[in-house]
């Protein structure tokens, strides 16, 4: 309920959009995301967040198995940090 009250819906994407808007973090096209930027990754049921890795081509995200690197091309959108 708290997340829905804050973001309007219980979704990682909605929360990310609300927080990035509140802190004036400009959205960037995924191909322009750079290391350290926050990106949104589409998952089977919802979304998750990750950070562009130091190499600039991978995203580091948290999974039930721990930290995982995936290709930046799997991201939907990003925000400049």
N, C-alpha and C positions, 0 to 999 in steps of 0.2 A: 504493500500500500504506500509506503514511504517513497519508493522509487516512482510509482505511478503518480503520486502527488507532486513530485519534483519535476518529472519529465513529461507527464501527460500519458505515458504508457510504460509498461514494465518491459523495457527493451534496452539492451546495451547500446544500440545505435541511438535511441532517443536520449539516453543519459549523456552519451558522448557529444551529441550535437548541442545539448543544453549547456554542458560544462564548457565546451570550446567557445560557444557564443558568449557565455558569462565572462570568460577570461580573454576575450578578443583574440583567439587563436585562429588565424586565417586558414580556410580550407585550401588545400592544394591538390592538383591533379596527381594521381598516384605515380605517374611517371616523373613528376617533379619533386616527390618526397625525398628528403635527404636524411642521412643518419641522425638519429635522435628524434625524428618526427614521429608522432603518434598516428597509427593507421588502423582502419577498421577492416576486419577479416570476416567474410561470410562463412558461417558454420551451418551444419545441417538444420538446427532448430532456431538459431538466432545468430548473433554476431559476437565477436570477441575483439579485444584491443591488443595491439602489439606495438613494438618500437622498432624503427628501421635500424638494423645492425650497423656496426662500424664499416662493413664492406659496402654498404649502400645498396645491396641487391637482395638482401635477406631481411626478414622480419623475425624478431624474437617475441614469442608469445608464451603464455602459461597454459599448459594442458594438465589433465589429471595425472599424466606421467612425468610432469616437470616441465622445464623450459624446452621449447622446441623452436627450431629454425625452419621457416618456410620461405618460399620465393616471394619477393615483393609483388610479383604479378598476380598473386592470389588476393591482394588487398582490394577493397572496394573504393576507398577514399582515404585521404590523410589530412592531418592538420599540422601546420608549422608550429614548432615549439620555440 
